[in-house]
Amino acid sequence: MRYVTLKTEEIEALEKLHKNSTNNTVRKRSQCLLLSHQKRTITDLSGIFDVSRRTIERWFDSWSKTGVDSLIIQPGRGVKTRLEGLDSVIVEQLKNHNRNLKNVLTYLEEQHNIIICKKTLQNFLKDTGLYMEKSSTVPKK
């Protein structure tokens, strides 16, 4: 049986995080540590939080190493963009091709060997702020 033994300051901090944190992951992990301090088994905790035993063990290991900082999800997760560093090239292609994304996609495939869909390019332009709004049209009389 493996349990986390907490000091009174840690218990107070975890209870405060569990009640007041806006991040669901922090609330869940702090509650898990509090329950472990109350002598709940890893099997019970894995059933309560719907994660594997190994995940609970990793939470315990990271708690013992870094403390409260281990409760948040670390940055760097998720898929990285393939277009990183090509901002200036994409802006130039948008200017050259009159904002026609199909031509920009063809250029990226031929010159940089990057195959992406139109929606991915649109999302990249939106996220980086490179996508300018269309000019306003003149209303019909």
C-alpha positions in Angstrom: 0.0 0.0 0.0 1.3 3.4 -1.0 0.0 6.6 0.5 1.0 10.2 0.4 1.8 11.7 3.8 1.0 15.4 4.0 2.0 18.2 6.4 -0.7 20.4 7.8 0.3 23.4 5.5 0.1 21.1 2.5 -3.3 19.8 3.5 -4.6 23.4 3.9 -3.1 24.4 0.5 -4.6 21.4 -1.3 -8.0 21.9 0.3 -7.9 25.5 -0.8 -6.9 24.5 -4.3 -9.6 21.8 -4.4 -12.3 24.3 -3.5 -11.2 27.4 -5.3 -9.2 26.4 -8.4 -10.7 27.1 -11.8 -8.6 24.4 -13.4 -10.3 21.0 -13.3 -7.0 19.1 -13.4 -5.7 20.9 -10.4 -8.9 20.2 -8.4 -8.8 16.5 -9.3 -5.2 16.0 -8.5 -5.4 17.9 -5.2 -8.4 15.9 -4.2 -6.6 12.7 -5.1 -3.6 13.6 -2.8 -6.0 14.5 0.0 -7.8 11.2 -0.3 -4.5 9.3 -0.4 -3.5 11.1 2.8 -6.7 9.7 4.3 -5.4 6.2 3.5 -7.4 5.5 0.4 -5.7 2.8 -1.8 -4.4 3.5 -5.3 -7.0 1.1 -6.7 -9.8 3.0 -5.0 -8.4 6.3 -6.3 -8.0 5.0 -9.8 -11.7 4.0 -9.7 -12.8 7.4 -8.3 -10.9 9.5 -10.8 -11.3 7.1 -13.8 -7.6 6.8 -14.5 -5.1 4.0 -14.4 -3.1 2.9 -11.4 0.1 4.1 -13.1 -1.4 7.6 -13.5 -2.0 7.8 -9.8 1.5 6.6 -9.1 2.9 9.3 -11.5 0.9 12.0 -9.6 2.4 10.8 -6.4 5.9 10.7 -7.8 5.6 14.2 -9.2 4.1 15.5 -5.9 7.1 14.1 -4.0 9.5 15.8 -6.4 7.9 19.2 -7.1 5.0 19.7 -4.7 2.2 22.1 -5.7 3.8 22.8 -9.1 3.1 19.2 -10.1 -0.7 19.8 -10.0 -0.9 21.8 -13.3 -0.5 20.3 -16.7 2.9 21.1 -18.1 3.2 23.2 -21.3 4.3 21.6 -24.6 1.6 19.0 -25.0 -0.3 18.6 -28.2 0.6 18.7 -31.9 3.1 21.2 -33.0 2.4 23.3 -36.0 4.3 22.5 -39.2 4.3 26.1 -40.3 6.4 27.5 -37.4 8.9 30.0 -38.8 7.3 30.4 -42.2 5.3 33.5 -41.3 7.1 35.8 -43.6 7.0 33.3 -46.5 3.3 32.8 -46.1 2.6 36.5 -45.9 4.6 37.0 -49.1 2.7 34.2 -50.9 -0.6 35.7 -49.8 0.4 39.0 -51.3 1.6 37.4 -54.5 -1.4 35.2 -55.0 -4.1 37.8 -54.1 -4.9 35.9 -50.9 -5.8 32.7 -52.8 -5.1 30.0 -50.2 -5.1 27.2 -52.8 -2.0 28.7 -54.5 -0.3 29.1 -51.1 -1.0 25.5 -50.3 0.5 24.4 -53.6 3.6 26.6 -53.0 4.1 25.1 -49.5 3.9 21.6 -50.9 6.3 22.2 -53.8 8.9 24.4 -52.1 8.8 23.3 -48.5 7.4 19.8 -48.8 4.6 20.6 -46.3 1.2 19.1 -47.0 -1.6 20.6 -45.0 -5.3 21.3 -45.7 -6.9 24.6 -46.3 -8.5 24.7 -42.9 -5.2 24.2 -41.1 -3.7 27.2 -43.0 -6.8 29.3 -42.1 -6.4 28.4 -38.4 -2.7 29.2 -38.5 -3.4 32.6 -40.1 -6.0 33.3 -37.5 -3.9 32.2 -34.6 -0.9 34.2 -35.7 -2.9 37.3 -36.6 -1.7 37.2 -40.2 -5.1 36.8 -41.7 -6.5 40.2 -42.5 -10.2 40.8 -42.9 -11.6 41.2 -46.4 -12.1 44.7 -47.6 -15.6 46.0 -47.3 -17.7 45.8 -50.4 -19.5 48.7 -51.9 -23.3 48.2 -51.3 -25.5 48.1 -54.4 -27.7 51.1 -55.1 
